[in-house]
Amino acid sequence: MQAHVARRERLSRFVDLARAYRGWSRQELASRLGRDLSKIIPGSGNPKLDLVVALAEALEWDVGDVVQGVWDARWDDGAEASMLGLPYGELDARALAAHRAGDWESMRSAASAMLMSAGTPEDRARALNRFAGAYEGLGRFGRSVECLRAALSASPLSPAMGAMLRVNLAGAHYALWNVVEARATAHEVVERFSHRVHAGRAERIGHALALMHRGQCARRLLSELGGEARAAASEACDDLARAADLLEDAHMRYPDAALDGAARTCRGALLEARVGTRELAPEEAVDAIVASLAEVEDPESHAPGAWLESHGWWCVYGCNVALDHLDEPVFGRAMAILTNKAIDIAERTDSWPLRERALTLEHARRERDAPDADADDPWIVDEEDIRTIAGAMGRFPSFRETGWRILASARVVGEL
């Protein structure tokens, strides 16, 4: 079926559903939607925004849900023809190979074909998990959350699959700054693993990642907790240290650069957490992080991957410490070094979460400066910067207000 015909049919179903929900006649519906009775459904299948909004209000749905329903962005619509009919196991292998290569579109295509051939709830859940991984690689963590929730709704699932899905869900929530959801989900997984011996590689790594996510959530809360920050910092230290140990052990058993990078990221987060417990002076933590950047003086000379990205996260942790604990002139020098390096690494690794943090921290640095500081150090953004800011705004709802403020205050070079 042609795409515009399919959209027209889906839009017609929404119109019928709205009429039934409200108990309106067809004429009443047309009046409420602001359309002539014979022209409610456009021949192109592409409704104008006012019609979508009116349908959403009639149905008491979110506008985005109506849009998605009309365009029907289904997970099983994107498989390449060459993948159709291949055995499920081969498709899964292709999805994993695409993940290792960072080929997110191919991974999404393989996951779509997996869904179409899934024979059991476990197969369907695994396919949706592959979709979540592809969306994570694209920085679209909101879609990852949708995929993982759908996967968890499949039943029955093995304990190992359920744990893996929950670990990944915690990670997606963490990336979106949904700290409460991420922490609760990670805590559930940690508690389950604490009552049994690891059954193998997947459970060993899953336990480590759950501890990492829970510890990172506690660390992220430090600047918000005031007098309770020390207790949260202690929790973060315990979880992050244990996670780093488990990840390093897993890397020894099952060599994987991603595990090594995750362990190194935990070690960096520990520096910030130890400042929160007052075990480590803020200046010492920042000095250690700045010194570590000698390893990545030129990010372009290093292969993009977890090890390089971990240096970017160390920069983020150093910025957090500087913002909370340091004064000028040490503050300004440290922030300038760390935000610049974080941005460079984010671009090299194509990491949207790191881009969002680097932009947020650079904005925080400039807001903390004197009101007239921009006269000497204006924030100049070009078309590429605008694309990055817009991309981060689309991927991270919590960044949108900051993004608009950056665009309002920066000196824009070229057309906006």
Order of alpha helices (4+ residues) and beta strands (2+ residues): alpha-alpha-alpha-alpha-alpha-alpha-alpha-alpha-alpha-alpha-alpha-alpha-alpha-alpha-alpha-alpha-alpha-alpha-alpha-beta-alpha-alpha-beta
